[in-house]
Amino acid sequence: MFGIVLDSMTKQISVLIVEDHDILRQGLRLVLERANKFTIVGEANNGRLGVAMAAELQPDVIVMDIGMPELNGIDATRAIKLARPDVRIVMLTAHENDDEIFAALSAGAAGYCLKDAAFDCIQVALSSVADGAAWIDPRIAQKVLKAFEHHANSQSGKQIAVEEKPIDVLSTREKDVLRLMVDGASNKEIGDKLIISLSTVRTHVEHILEKLAVTGRTAAAVKAMKEGLI
């Protein structure tokens, strides 16, 4: 077990755990408390309660699951960061889906850790983000780097085309679809939110990729975030 021995004058890192699985939530509390570096100030079993407890308890770091009832972890992260930009949030999840990874980072998460990671990695992630750094599971980091690499490659040899097609060439509806893509919404979720058919969503996505000169949804989301397109 990874542990750091701290003297009594060292400030503890206050942590709020937002996780709907009772066993994992309780196990995480026990492990972090034994590390002698963290103080667990609260636990929430859904995203909506997590938002409320974050405002009330003012933790240094929040451990946030993605798939939860009432309010998912990505939307909860976005709400918490709007109210408290200084709080540090680490996503602790089983999700390795590209859309959810970039949606979580776009929402303001400072860390992304998979649930099957060793407990020492989770502790390092929390310590790192508490110190102001970012921490991404190595398996996720590879996805992020590949996404930026694909984005860079899509730009190679297409600079003139990009300059001739600024973001303004996107229609209002295409911008709406792009925002939801950045948020990690699936085509079905986009269709439901915008009240349009699945085939219409697919058409909008195809037009967005063509106009932004990118080769996939992830690259479009990366470009939108990196260049402030929306």
N, C-alpha and C positions, 0 to 999 in steps of 0.2 A: 504493500500500500504506500502510495506516495504521500509524503508528509513533510511539513516544514515546521521546525520548532521556533517559536517566536517568543520574544520577551514580553513582559507584561505591559510594556509601554507601546507596543506595536498596535496600530489601529486594526481592529477586526473589519472584515469586509461583510457588510450586511447583505443578505440574499433573500429574495422572494422567489419561491418555487411555484410555477404555474404549470401544472401537469394533471391530467384527468385520471391517470392510472394510479390507484392508491399505493400499490406495492412499490412501484418505481419511485413515486414521490417520497414515501417514507424511507426507502432505502437510500435515496440521494441525500435526504436530511441527515441520516446517521453517518454516512461516509463523510460528508462535508464537515459535520460537527467534530468528528474525530480528527480532522486535519488540523485542528487548533488554529485555524486562520479565518474561518467563516462563522458568522452568526446568522442563523436562519430566523428571520423576523416574521415570516408568515408563509402560508401555503394556500393555494387556490386550485380548485378542481375544474375550472372552466375559464375561458378568456374574459368574459364580462366581469367576473369576480376579480380576476387578475388585474384588470384596469382599475377597478375601484380600490383594491388593496395597494396597488402601486402608488396611487395618489395619497392614500392615508398613511402608509408606512414609510415612504420615501427611501427605498432600499438603494444601495450602491449598484447592485447587479441583480438582474432578473433572469432566471432560467425559464425559458418559454418553450412549451410544446407547440407544434403546428396544428395537428388534428385534434380539436377539442369541441365540446358542445357549446351551444349558445353564441360563442364568438371564437373564430379560429385564431391561432397564434399570430398570423401575419396581420390581420386586422387589429388585434389587440396591441401588437407591437407598434403599429402606426398610430393608434390612439394615444398610447403611453408616451411616445416620442413627441407628439404634438404638444402634450401637456408638460412634459419634462424632457427637453432635448438632451440634458446632461446624463440621464440614466443610461446605463450600459445593459444591453440585452443579449443573451446568448440563446440561440435556438438549439434545443436538445430534442432531436427528432429522428424518426426512422426514415424520413422522406429524403430521397436522393433525386427527385424529379427536378430537371433543370429550371422549369418555370417557377417552382416553389422556392428553389435556392435563390434565384435572382429577385423574386418578389420579396422574400424575407430581408435580403440585403438592401433592397430599395426602400423597404419600410423603415429601415434604420437599425437593423440588428448589427451588433459589432462582432458577433461570433456565431459560428454554425458548427455544431457538434453532433455526431451521430450517436444514437442510443446504444449501439453495440461497441462504442469506444471504451477503452479501459478507464476506470475511475480516475487514474492519475491524469489522463488527458483532459477529463472534464474539469478537474481542479486547476490544471494549467490554463485552460481556456478561461475560467472565471477570473483567475489571478491576472491574466494578461489583459483582459478587457477592463478590469478594475483599474489597471495601471494606465489605461488610455490607449492600449494597442488593439489591434484586431486579431482574431484567432479563427481560423477556418480548418476544419478537419482535412488532413492531407488528401483524402479521397475526393472531397468536395473542391479543394483548391485546384486539383487537376482539371475538374470540369470548368471552373472559372477561368483558368488560364487558357484552356482550349477555346472557350467562348470568345475571349479577347483575341486569340490568335486567328480564329475564323473571321472575326470582325475585321481585323487588320488585312487578312488575305482578300476579303471581299472588296476592300478599298483599293487594293493594288490593281493598277491599270484602269481604274474606273473613276479617277479623281475628277476628270472633266465632266463625266456624266453626273457625279454627285453635285458638283458646283452648279450644274445646269438644272438640278432638281432639288431645291431647298425644301425644308419641311413644309413650307407653305403650299406645296403642290398636293399635300394630303387634304382630302375633304374633311369637313367637320366630323362626319361619321367615322371616317378612317382614323382620325385622331382619338375619337372615343374608344374605338377598338384597340388602338395602340396603348392607350392608358390602361385598359383592362388586361392586355397582354403583359405589360410591365408588372401589374399587380398579381400575375400568376394565374389569371382566370383561364379555364379551358374554353374551347370553342362553344360548348354547350352553355357554360356559365355566361359567356359573353352574349350569346343569343338570348338567354333568359333575361339578363339585365337590360339589354337594349331593345328587347321585344322584336327580334328579327330571326329569320330562319337560319338553320345551321348552314345551309348552302350559301346564304348571303354572307354569313360570317366568314366562311372559307374564301369567298370571293374577295372580301375586304382584306383579309390577311394576305392573300396572293398579291393584291395591288400594293399593300404596304411594303412587302418584301421587295417588290420590283422598284418602287419609287425610292426606297432607302438604299437600294443596291446591296442588299444583304441576302444571305442564303437560308435563313431559318428564323424561327420565332425567338430563340435565345439571342441570336445576333441582333435582331431588331430591338429587343428589350435592352441589351447592353448598349447599343448605339443611342437609344432614347435616353437612358440614364447618364451615360458618359458625356453626351453633348447637350443635355438639357433640352431635348426636342419637345418635351411636353411639360 
